[in-house]
Amino acid sequence: MKIVTEKIKLKTTGNPDLINITEKVSEILTRSQLKNGIATVFVVGSTAAITTFEFEPGLIKDVQDLLEKLISEKGSYAHDLTWNDANGFSHLRAMLLGPSLVVPFEEGRLLLGTWQQVVLAEFDCRSRSRTIVVQLIGIS
């Protein structure tokens, strides 16, 4: 059993930035030379999330619209009153989706569906520099 940990550094444009990171995660897996195991993808921070969906323009818009309906950017949040930073909605959206995703891999390939991608969801109200930790646990 071997553990490999690498980081992906990205600049985001702020809410609602959705970034397909599947290729970057796959490149880390290829470099690791691991064949079978699991990949954990984790974003550092409390106003971003990692999720998976079909990364195409229609669904990107649908995801953004759904999140606005569930947790409106224009809502009133106690967090904003406490810190005066207007990103209470960002924390709630990130909490809803979660900071990590686990994807199994086999024969050196992520076991994702045909149209399934790994996505960083940036919810903060400003651009950010993000660190995504990819940790692979597996065998060669």
DSSP file (Angstrom, degrees, kcal/mol; ACC not computed):
  #  RESIDUE AA STRUCTURE BP1 BP2  ACC     N-H-->O    O-->H-N    N-H-->O    O-->H-N    TCO  KAPPA ALPHA  PHI   PSI    X-CA   Y-CA   Z-CA
    1    1 A M              0   0    0      0, 0.0     2,-0.3     0, 0.0   138,-0.2   0.000 360.0 360.0 360.0 135.8    0.0    0.0    0.0
    2    2 A K  E     -A  138   0A   0    136,-3.0   136,-2.4     2,-0.0     2,-0.5  -0.961 360.0-151.4-130.8 146.5    1.3    3.4   -1.0
    3    3 A I  E     -A  137   0A   0     -2,-0.3     2,-0.4   134,-0.2   134,-0.2  -0.981  12.5-175.7-120.0 129.1    0.1    6.9   -0.2
    4    4 A V  E     -A  136   0A   0    132,-2.4   132,-3.3    -2,-0.5     2,-0.5  -0.990   2.1-171.3-124.2 129.8    0.7    9.8   -2.6
    5    5 A T  E     +A  135   0A   0     -2,-0.4     2,-0.3   130,-0.2   130,-0.2  -0.985  12.4 162.2-124.9 126.0   -0.3   13.4   -1.7
    6    6 A E  E     -A  134   0A   0    128,-2.5   128,-3.2    -2,-0.5     2,-0.4  -0.915  25.3-133.9-134.2 163.5   -0.1   16.3   -4.2
    7    7 A K  E     -A  133   0A   0     -2,-0.3     2,-0.5   126,-0.2   126,-0.2  -0.933   3.0-152.7-122.5 143.6   -1.6   19.8   -4.4
    8    8 A I  E     -A  132   0A   0    124,-2.8   124,-2.9    -2,-0.4     2,-0.5  -0.961  13.6-155.9-109.6 128.7   -3.4   21.6   -7.2
    9    9 A K  E     +A  131   0A   0     -2,-0.5     2,-0.3   122,-0.2   122,-0.2  -0.919  20.0 170.6-107.5 129.6   -3.2   25.4   -7.0
   10   10 A L  E     -A  130   0A   0    120,-2.4   120,-3.5    -2,-0.5     2,-0.5  -0.978  29.9-139.1-137.6 149.4   -5.9   27.4   -8.8
   11   11 A K  E     -A  129   0A   0     -2,-0.3     2,-0.2   118,-0.2   118,-0.2  -0.920  26.4-163.1-101.5 133.4   -7.0   31.0   -9.1
   12   12 A T        -     0   0    0    116,-3.1   116,-0.4    -2,-0.5     3,-0.1  -0.717  23.6-137.3-112.3 166.8  -10.8   31.4   -9.1
   13   13 A T        -     0   0    0      1,-0.3   114,-0.3    -2,-0.2     2,-0.1   0.410  54.0-108.7-101.3   1.0  -13.0   34.4  -10.1
   14   14 A G  S    S+     0   0    0    112,-0.2     3,-0.5   114,-0.1    -1,-0.3  -0.294  71.1  24.8  94.6 175.2  -15.4   34.1   -7.2
   15   15 A N  S    S+     0   0    0    109,-3.5   108,-0.2     1,-0.3     3,-0.0  -0.227 121.2  17.2 -55.9 134.9  -19.0   33.0   -7.0
   16   16 A P  S    S+     0   0    0      0, 0.0     2,-0.6     0, 0.0    -1,-0.3  -0.139  83.3 143.7-104.9  81.8  -20.3   31.1   -8.9
   17   17 A D  E     -E  122   0B   0    105,-1.0   105,-3.4    -3,-0.5     2,-0.5  -0.710  22.7-175.7 -85.9 119.3  -17.0   29.8  -10.4
   18   18 A L  E     -E  121   0B   0     -2,-0.6     2,-0.5   103,-0.2   103,-0.2  -0.976   6.1-171.4-116.6 122.9  -17.2   26.1  -11.3
   19   19 A I  E     -E  120   0B   0    101,-2.7   101,-2.9    -2,-0.5     2,-0.6  -0.962  21.9-134.2-124.8 124.9  -13.9   24.6  -12.5
   20   20 A N  E     +E  119   0B   0     -2,-0.5    99,-0.2    99,-0.2     4,-0.1  -0.661  29.5 168.8 -76.0 115.2  -13.5   21.1  -14.1
   21   21 A I     >  +     0   0    0     97,-2.6     4,-2.2    -2,-0.6     5,-0.2   0.216  41.5 110.4-112.2  13.2  -10.4   19.6  -12.4
   22   22 A T  H  > S+     0   0    0     96,-0.7     4,-2.7     1,-0.2     5,-0.2   0.909  78.2  49.8 -56.1 -46.4  -10.8   16.0  -13.6
   23   23 A E  H  > S+     0   0    0      1,-0.2     4,-2.4     2,-0.2    -1,-0.2   0.900 109.8  50.6 -62.8 -41.0   -7.7   16.2  -15.9
   24   24 A K  H  > S+     0   0    0      2,-0.2     4,-1.7     1,-0.2    -1,-0.2   0.904 112.0  47.3 -64.1 -40.7   -5.5   17.6  -13.2
   25   25 A V  H  X S+     0   0    0     -4,-2.2     4,-2.1     1,-0.2    -2,-0.2   0.916 112.0  50.8 -66.0 -42.1   -6.6   14.8  -10.8
   26   26 A S  H  X S+     0   0    0     -4,-2.7     4,-2.6    -5,-0.2    -2,-0.2   0.878 106.9  54.3 -62.5 -38.5   -6.0   12.2  -13.5
   27   27 A E  H  X S+     0   0    0     -4,-2.4     4,-2.5     2,-0.2    -1,-0.2   0.900 107.7  49.9 -62.9 -40.4   -2.5   13.6  -14.2
   28   28 A I  H  X S+     0   0    0     -4,-1.7     4,-1.8     2,-0.2    -2,-0.2   0.918 110.8  50.0 -62.9 -43.1   -1.6   13.2  -10.5
   29   29 A L  H  X>S+     0   0    0     -4,-2.1     4,-0.9     2,-0.2     5,-0.7   0.921 110.4  49.8 -61.4 -44.4   -2.9    9.6  -10.6
   30   30 A T  H ><5S+     0   0    0     -4,-2.6     3,-0.9     1,-0.2    -2,-0.2   0.929 110.5  49.5 -60.6 -46.4   -0.8    8.9  -13.8
   31   31 A R  H 3<5S+     0   0    0     -4,-2.5    -1,-0.2     1,-0.2    -2,-0.2   0.833 104.5  60.1 -61.7 -32.1    2.4   10.3  -12.2
   32   32 A S  H 3<5S-     0   0    0     -4,-1.8    -1,-0.2    -5,-0.2    -2,-0.2   0.765  93.3-145.1 -68.0 -24.7    1.8    8.2   -9.1
   33   33 A Q  T <<5 +     0   0    0     -3,-0.9     2,-0.2    -4,-0.9    -3,-0.1   0.630  47.4 146.9  62.8  16.4    2.0    5.0  -11.1
   34   34 A L      < -     0   0    0     -5,-0.7   106,-0.3     1,-0.1    -1,-0.3  -0.575  31.4-169.0 -77.6 146.7   -0.6    3.5   -8.7
   35   35 A K        +     0   0    0    104,-3.1    73,-3.0     1,-0.3    74,-0.4   0.836  63.6  20.7-103.7 -46.0   -3.0    1.0  -10.3
   36   36 A N  E    S+B  139   0A   0    103,-1.8   103,-2.5    70,-0.2    -1,-0.3  -0.988  85.6  68.8-135.2 136.0   -5.8    0.4   -7.9
   37   37 A G  E    S-BC 138 105A   0     68,-2.3    68,-2.8    -2,-0.4     2,-0.3  -0.982  71.9 -55.2 162.2-148.8   -7.1    2.3   -4.9
   38   38 A I  E     -BC 137 104A   0     99,-2.5    99,-2.5    -2,-0.3     2,-0.5  -0.972  29.1-150.0-132.6 147.7   -9.0    5.5   -4.0
   39   39 A A  E     -BC 136 103A   0     64,-2.9    64,-2.9    -2,-0.3     2,-0.5  -0.971   9.1-160.6-114.6 126.0   -8.4    9.2   -4.7
   40   40 A T  E     -BC 135 102A   0     95,-3.0    95,-2.7    -2,-0.5     2,-0.5  -0.931   3.7-164.6-104.5 129.7   -9.6   11.7   -2.2
   41   41 A V  E     +BC 134 101A   0     60,-2.8    60,-1.8    -2,-0.5     2,-0.4  -0.972  14.3 176.0-116.2 121.3   -9.9   15.3   -3.5
   42   42 A F  E     -BC 133 100A   0     91,-2.7    91,-3.4    -2,-0.5     2,-0.5  -0.989  21.4-147.1-133.8 128.2  -10.2   18.0   -0.8
   43   43 A V  E     -B  132   0A   0     56,-2.6     2,-0.5    -2,-0.4    89,-0.2  -0.831  19.2-133.1 -96.2 132.8  -10.4   21.8   -1.1
   44   44 A V        +     0   0    0     87,-2.5    87,-0.5    -2,-0.5     2,-0.2  -0.717  69.3  51.7 -82.4 124.4   -8.8   23.8    1.7
   45   45 A G  S    S-     0   0    0     -2,-0.5     3,-0.3     1,-0.1    -2,-0.1  -0.465  78.0-108.7 128.6 160.3  -11.1   26.5    2.9
   46   46 A S  S    S+     0   0    0      1,-0.2    48,-0.2    -2,-0.2    49,-0.2   0.280 105.7  57.2-108.0   9.9  -14.7   27.0    4.1
   47   47 A T  S    S+     0   0    0     47,-0.1    76,-2.1    46,-0.1    77,-0.7   0.097  99.0  61.9-126.5  23.3  -16.2   28.8    1.1
   48   48 A A  E     -F  122   0B   0     -3,-0.3     2,-0.3    74,-0.2    74,-0.2  -0.927  60.5-164.2-139.8 165.1  -15.5   26.3   -1.7
   49   49 A A  E     -F  121   0B   0     72,-2.2    72,-3.0    -2,-0.3     2,-0.4  -0.932  17.6-130.7-145.3 165.2  -16.5   22.7   -2.3
   50   50 A I  E     +F  120   0B   0     48,-2.0     2,-0.2    -2,-0.3    70,-0.2  -0.987  40.0 148.5-119.4 132.7  -15.7   19.6   -4.4
   51   51 A T  E     -F  119   0B   0     68,-2.6    68,-3.1    -2,-0.4     2,-0.4  -0.814  35.5-122.4-147.0-174.2  -18.4   17.9   -6.3
   52   52 A T  E     +F  118   0B   0     -2,-0.2     2,-0.3    66,-0.2    66,-0.2  -0.996  39.4 129.2-142.7 135.5  -19.1   15.9   -9.4
   53   53 A F  E     -F  117   0B   0     64,-1.3    64,-1.5    -2,-0.4     2,-0.7  -0.961  65.9 -66.6-166.5 173.6  -21.5   16.4  -12.3
   54   54 A E        -     0   0    0     -2,-0.3     2,-1.7    62,-0.2    62,-0.2  -0.629  50.3-141.2 -72.5 114.6  -21.6   16.5  -16.1
   55   55 A F        +     0   0    0     -2,-0.7    -1,-0.1    60,-0.3   -35,-0.0  -0.584  52.3 126.2 -86.6  83.7  -19.6   19.6  -16.8
   56   56 A E  S  > S-     0   0    0     -2,-1.7     4,-2.6     1,-0.1     3,-0.4  -0.966  70.9-105.3-137.4 153.5  -21.5   21.2  -19.7
   57   57 A P  H  > S+     0   0    0      0, 0.0     4,-2.2     0, 0.0     5,-0.2   0.812 115.5  50.7 -52.6 -41.3  -22.9   24.7  -20.1
   58   58 A G  H  > S+     0   0    0      1,-0.2     4,-2.2     2,-0.2     5,-0.1   0.933 115.1  41.8 -63.5 -45.7  -26.6   23.8  -19.5
   59   59 A L  H  > S+     0   0    0     -3,-0.4     4,-2.9     2,-0.2     5,-0.2   0.851 109.9  58.0 -72.7 -33.4  -25.9   21.9  -16.4
   60   60 A I  H  X S+     0   0    0     -4,-2.6     4,-2.3     2,-0.2    -1,-0.2   0.950 110.3  44.6 -57.4 -47.8  -23.4   24.5  -15.1
   61   61 A K  H  X S+     0   0    0     -4,-2.2     4,-2.7    -5,-0.2    -2,-0.2   0.906 112.3  52.3 -62.5 -42.4  -26.2   27.1  -15.4
   62   62 A D  H  X S+     0   0    0     -4,-2.2     4,-2.7     2,-0.2    -2,-0.2   0.905 109.7  48.7 -61.3 -42.3  -28.7   24.7  -13.7
   63   63 A V  H  X S+     0   0    0     -4,-2.9     4,-2.5     2,-0.2     5,-0.2   0.933 112.6  48.0 -63.3 -46.2  -26.3   24.1  -10.8
   64   64 A Q  H  X S+     0   0    0     -4,-2.3     4,-1.9    -5,-0.2    -2,-0.2   0.916 113.5  47.7 -60.9 -43.2  -25.8   27.8  -10.4
   65   65 A D  H  X S+     0   0    0     -4,-2.7     4,-2.0     2,-0.2    -2,-0.2   0.908 111.1  51.1 -64.6 -42.3  -29.6   28.5  -10.5
   66   66 A L  H  X S+     0   0    0     -4,-2.7     4,-2.6     1,-0.2     5,-0.2   0.930 110.1  48.9 -61.6 -46.0  -30.3   25.7   -8.0
   67   67 A L  H  X S+     0   0    0     -4,-2.5     4,-3.0     1,-0.2    -1,-0.2   0.873 109.7  52.1 -64.1 -36.0  -27.8   27.0   -5.5
   68   68 A E  H  < S+     0   0    0     -4,-1.9    -1,-0.2    -5,-0.2    -2,-0.2   0.887 111.5  47.3 -66.6 -37.4  -29.2   30.5   -5.8
   69   69 A K  H  < S+     0   0    0     -4,-2.0     3,-0.3     1,-0.1    -2,-0.2   0.901 118.5  40.5 -68.0 -40.8  -32.7   29.2   -5.1
   70   70 A L  H  < S+     0   0    0     -4,-2.6     2,-0.4     1,-0.3    -2,-0.2   0.925 136.1  12.1 -74.4 -46.0  -31.6   27.1   -2.1
   71   71 A I  S  < S-     0   0    0     -4,-3.0    -1,-0.3    -5,-0.2    -2,-0.1  -0.809  84.6-148.3-138.6  90.6  -29.1   29.6   -0.6
   72   72 A S    >   -     0   0    0     -2,-0.4     3,-1.2    -3,-0.3    -4,-0.1  -0.307  13.8-142.0 -68.5 139.3  -29.5   33.1   -2.2
   73   73 A E  T 3  S+     0   0    0      1,-0.2    16,-0.2    16,-0.1    -1,-0.1   0.766 105.5  55.3 -64.7 -26.2  -26.6   35.4   -2.5
   74   74 A K  T 3  S+     0   0    0     -6,-0.1    -1,-0.2     2,-0.1    -2,-0.1   0.396  86.9 114.0 -90.4   2.6  -29.0   38.2   -1.6
   75   75 A G  S <  S-     0   0    0     -3,-1.2     2,-0.5     1,-0.1    14,-0.1  -0.086  72.5-108.2 -69.0 171.8  -30.2   36.6    1.6
   76   76 A S        -     0   0    0     12,-0.1     2,-0.4    13,-0.0    -1,-0.1  -0.914  39.6-176.4-104.0 124.7  -29.6   37.9    5.1
   77   77 A Y    >>  -     0   0    0     -2,-0.5     4,-1.3     1,-0.1     3,-0.7  -0.972  32.9-139.5-129.3 135.8  -27.1   35.9    7.1
   78   78 A A  H 3> S+     0   0    0     -2,-0.4     4,-2.0     1,-0.2     5,-0.2   0.844 104.7  63.4 -58.8 -34.8  -26.0   36.3   10.8
   79   79 A H  H 3> S+     0   0    0      1,-0.2     4,-2.6     2,-0.2     5,-0.3   0.902 100.7  51.7 -56.6 -41.7  -22.4   35.5    9.6
   80   80 A D  H <> S+     0   0    0     -3,-0.7     4,-2.5     1,-0.2    -1,-0.2   0.878 108.8  50.1 -64.8 -37.4  -22.4   38.7    7.5
   81   81 A L  H  < S+     0   0    0     -4,-1.3    -1,-0.2     2,-0.2    -2,-0.2   0.846 113.2  47.4 -68.5 -33.2  -23.6   40.8   10.5
   82   82 A T  H  < S+     0   0    0     -4,-2.0    -2,-0.2     1,-0.1    -1,-0.2   0.924 130.7  16.8 -72.2 -45.9  -20.8   39.3   12.6
   83   83 A W  H  < S-     0   0    0     -4,-2.6    -2,-0.2    -5,-0.2    -3,-0.2   0.530  86.5-136.2-110.8  -9.2  -17.9   39.7   10.2
   84   84 A N     <  +     0   0    0     -4,-2.5    -4,-0.1    -5,-0.3    -3,-0.1   0.853  69.1 119.6  54.1  37.8  -19.2   42.3    7.6
   85   85 A D        -     0   0    0     -6,-0.3    40,-0.2    -5,-0.1    -5,-0.1   0.429  68.7-135.8-114.2   0.9  -17.8   40.2    4.8
   86   86 A A  S    S+     0   0    0     -6,-0.2     3,-0.1     1,-0.1    -6,-0.1   0.735  74.4 107.1  57.8  27.4  -21.0   39.4    2.8
   87   87 A N     >  +     0   0    0      1,-0.1     4,-1.7     2,-0.1     3,-0.2   0.093  28.7 115.3-124.0  26.4  -20.1   35.8    2.3
   88   88 A G  H  > S+     0   0    0      1,-0.2     4,-1.9     2,-0.2     5,-0.2   0.906  80.5  53.7 -57.4 -41.4  -22.5   34.0    4.7
   89   89 A F  H  > S+     0   0    0      1,-0.2     4,-2.5     2,-0.2    -1,-0.2   0.853 103.6  57.8 -61.0 -34.4  -24.1   32.4    1.6
   90   90 A S  H  > S+     0   0    0     -3,-0.2     4,-2.3     1,-0.2    -1,-0.2   0.910 106.2  47.5 -63.5 -44.1  -20.7   31.1    0.5
   91   91 A H  H  X S+     0   0    0     -4,-1.7     4,-2.3     2,-0.2    -1,-0.2   0.901 112.9  49.1 -64.3 -41.4  -20.1   29.2    3.7
   92   92 A L  H  X S+     0   0    0     -4,-1.9     4,-2.2     2,-0.2    -2,-0.2   0.905 111.6  48.0 -67.7 -41.3  -23.6   27.7    3.6
   93   93 A R  H  X S+     0   0    0     -4,-2.5     4,-2.1     2,-0.2     5,-0.3   0.922 113.0  48.7 -63.9 -43.3  -23.2   26.6   -0.1
   94   94 A A  H  X S+     0   0    0     -4,-2.3     4,-3.0     1,-0.2    -2,-0.2   0.900 111.2  50.3 -63.7 -40.1  -19.8   25.1    0.6
   95   95 A M  H  < S+     0   0    0     -4,-2.3    -1,-0.2   -49,-0.2    -2,-0.2   0.894 108.6  53.4 -64.3 -39.2  -21.2   23.2    3.7
   96   96 A L  H  < S+     0   0    0     -4,-2.2    -2,-0.2     1,-0.2    -1,-0.2   0.914 118.9  32.6 -63.1 -44.8  -24.1   21.9    1.6
   97   97 A L  H  < S-     0   0    0     -4,-2.1    -2,-0.2    -5,-0.1    -1,-0.2   0.849 108.7-134.5 -83.1 -35.4  -21.8   20.4   -1.1
   98   98 A G     <  -     0   0    0     -4,-3.0   -48,-2.0    -5,-0.3    -3,-0.1   0.045  14.1 -95.8  96.1 155.0  -18.9   19.5    1.2
   99   99 A P  S    S+     0   0    0      0, 0.0   -56,-2.6     0, 0.0     2,-0.3   0.512  94.0  42.0 -86.3  -5.4  -15.1   20.0    0.9
  100  100 A S  E     -C   42   0A   0    -58,-0.2     2,-0.3   -50,-0.2   -58,-0.2  -0.935  49.9-164.9-146.6 164.7  -14.2   16.5   -0.5
  101  101 A L  E     -C   41   0A   0    -60,-1.8   -60,-2.8    -2,-0.3     2,-0.5  -0.990  14.2-147.2-145.7 139.6  -14.9   13.7   -2.8
  102  102 A V  E     -C   40   0A   0     -2,-0.3   -62,-0.2   -62,-0.2    -2,-0.0  -0.958  17.4-178.4-112.2 128.0  -13.6   10.1   -2.9
  103  103 A V  E     -C   39   0A   0    -64,-2.9   -64,-2.9    -2,-0.5     9,-0.1  -0.990  19.9-136.4-126.0 124.0  -13.2    8.4   -6.3
  104  104 A P  E     -C   38   0A   0      0, 0.0     7,-2.8     0, 0.0     2,-0.3  -0.406  19.5-156.8 -71.8 156.2  -12.0    4.8   -6.7
  105  105 A F  E     -CD  37 110A   0    -68,-2.8   -68,-2.3     5,-0.3     2,-0.3  -0.984  10.4-173.9-135.0 151.8   -9.5    4.0   -9.4
  106  106 A E  E >  S+ D   0 109A   0      3,-2.3     3,-1.7    -2,-0.3   -70,-0.2  -0.998  71.8   2.4-144.7 137.1   -8.6    0.8  -11.2
  107  107 A E  T 3  S-     0   0    0     -2,-0.3   -71,-0.2     1,-0.3   -72,-0.1   0.851 131.7 -57.5  51.5  36.5   -5.8    0.1  -13.7
  108  108 A G  T 3  S+     0   0    0    -73,-3.0     2,-0.4     1,-0.2    -1,-0.3   0.625 115.7 109.2  75.0  14.4   -4.6    3.6  -13.2
  109  109 A R  E <  S-D  106   0A   0     -3,-1.7    -3,-2.3   -74,-0.4    -1,-0.2  -0.974  73.1-113.9-127.4 137.6   -7.9    5.3  -14.2
  110  110 A L  E     -D  105   0A   0     -2,-0.4     2,-1.7    -5,-0.2    -5,-0.3  -0.449  28.5-128.1 -62.9 135.8  -10.5    7.1  -12.2
  111  111 A L        +     0   0    0     -7,-2.8     2,-0.3    -2,-0.1    -1,-0.1  -0.454  55.8 145.9 -89.2  65.2  -13.7    5.2  -12.2
  112  112 A L        -     0   0    0     -2,-1.7     5,-0.0     1,-0.1    -9,-0.0  -0.699  52.2-103.4 -98.0 152.9  -15.9    8.1  -13.3
  113  113 A G    >   -     0   0    0     -2,-0.3     3,-1.5     1,-0.1    -1,-0.1  -0.222  41.9 -94.9 -67.6 165.9  -19.0    7.8  -15.5
  114  114 A T  T 3  S+     0   0    0      1,-0.3    -1,-0.1   -60,-0.0    -2,-0.1   0.848 125.1  26.4 -51.1 -42.4  -18.8    8.7  -19.1
  115  115 A W  T 3  S+     0   0    0    -61,-0.1     2,-0.5     2,-0.0   -60,-0.3   0.181  97.7 113.9-109.4  15.6  -20.1   12.3  -18.5
  116  116 A Q    <   +     0   0    0     -3,-1.5     2,-0.3   -62,-0.2   -62,-0.2  -0.772  39.1 177.1 -97.9 127.8  -18.9   12.6  -14.9
  117  117 A Q  E     - F   0  53B   0    -64,-1.5   -64,-1.3    -2,-0.5     2,-0.5  -0.887  32.9-116.3-125.0 158.1  -16.3   15.2  -14.0
  118  118 A V  E     - F   0  52B   0     -2,-0.3   -97,-2.6   -66,-0.2   -96,-0.7  -0.829  40.4-166.1 -92.7 128.5  -14.7   16.3  -10.7
  119  119 A V  E     -EF  20  51B   0    -68,-3.1   -68,-2.6    -2,-0.5     2,-0.5  -0.955  22.4-146.2-128.4 132.7  -15.5   20.0  -10.1
  120  120 A L  E     -EF  19  50B   0   -101,-2.9  -101,-2.7    -2,-0.4     2,-0.6  -0.844  20.2-157.3 -87.4 127.8  -14.2   22.7   -7.8
  121  121 A A  E     -EF  18  49B   0    -72,-3.0   -72,-2.2    -2,-0.5     2,-0.6  -0.932   2.9-161.7-111.0 112.4  -17.1   25.0   -6.8
  122  122 A E  E     +EF  17  48B   0   -105,-3.4  -105,-1.0    -2,-0.6   -74,-0.2  -0.829  19.0 165.3 -94.5 123.8  -16.0   28.4   -5.7
  123  123 A F        +     0   0    0    -76,-2.1   -75,-0.2    -2,-0.6  -108,-0.1   0.504  33.4 116.5-114.9  -9.0  -18.6   30.3   -3.7
  124  124 A D  S    S-     0   0    0    -77,-0.7  -109,-3.5     1,-0.1  -107,-0.2  -0.246  72.1-121.6 -64.2 155.1  -16.7   33.1   -2.1
  125  125 A C  S    S+     0   0    0   -111,-0.2     2,-0.3   -40,-0.2    -1,-0.1   0.342  92.6  43.0 -81.6   7.9  -17.8   36.6   -3.2
  126  126 A R  S    S-     0   0    0      0, 0.0  -112,-0.2     0, 0.0  -111,-0.1  -0.944  99.5 -80.5-143.8 165.5  -14.3   37.4   -4.4
  127  127 A S        -     0   0    0   -114,-0.3     2,-0.3    -2,-0.3  -114,-0.2  -0.344  51.6-169.9 -65.8 150.8  -11.6   35.8   -6.4
  128  128 A R        -     0   0    0   -116,-0.4  -116,-3.1    -4,-0.1     2,-0.6  -0.957  29.7-125.0-140.6 156.0   -9.4   33.4   -4.4
  129  129 A S  E     -A   11   0A   0     -2,-0.3     2,-0.3  -118,-0.2  -118,-0.2  -0.942  41.3-162.5 -97.7 119.9   -6.2   31.3   -4.6
  130  130 A R  E     -A   10   0A   0   -120,-3.5  -120,-2.4    -2,-0.6     2,-0.5  -0.810  17.2-155.0-111.2 145.7   -7.3   27.8   -3.9
  131  131 A T  E     -A    9   0A   0    -87,-0.5   -87,-2.5    -2,-0.3     2,-0.5  -0.981   9.5-167.3-115.2 124.9   -5.4   24.7   -2.8
  132  132 A I  E     -AB   8  43A   0   -124,-2.9  -124,-2.8    -2,-0.5     2,-0.5  -0.961  10.9-148.5-112.2 124.7   -6.9   21.3   -3.6
  133  133 A V  E     -AB   7  42A   0    -91,-3.4   -91,-2.7    -2,-0.5     2,-0.6  -0.811   9.3-166.6 -94.8 127.5   -5.2   18.4   -2.0
  134  134 A V  E     -AB   6  41A   0   -128,-3.2  -128,-2.5    -2,-0.5     2,-0.5  -0.964   7.2-175.6-113.1 117.8   -5.3   15.1   -3.9
  135  135 A Q  E     -AB   5  40A   0    -95,-2.7   -95,-3.0    -2,-0.6     2,-0.4  -0.964   5.1-164.4-119.4 123.9   -4.4   12.1   -1.8
  136  136 A L  E     -AB   4  39A   0   -132,-3.3  -132,-2.4    -2,-0.5     2,-0.5  -0.881   6.1-174.3-107.3 133.8   -4.1    8.7   -3.4
  137  137 A I  E     +AB   3  38A   0    -99,-2.5   -99,-2.5    -2,-0.4     2,-0.3  -0.986  38.6  92.9-126.3 119.3   -4.1    5.4   -1.4
  138  138 A G  E     -AB   2  37A   0   -136,-2.4  -136,-3.0    -2,-0.5     2,-0.3  -0.957  62.4 -81.2-175.8-167.2   -3.4    2.3   -3.4
  139  139 A I  E       B   0  36A   0   -103,-2.5  -104,-3.1    -2,-0.3  -103,-1.8  -0.891 360.0 360.0-124.9 154.4   -1.2   -0.3   -4.9
  140  140 A S              0   0    0     -2,-0.3    -1,-0.0  -106,-0.3  -106,-0.0   0.439 360.0 360.0 -84.3 360.0    1.0   -0.4   -8.0
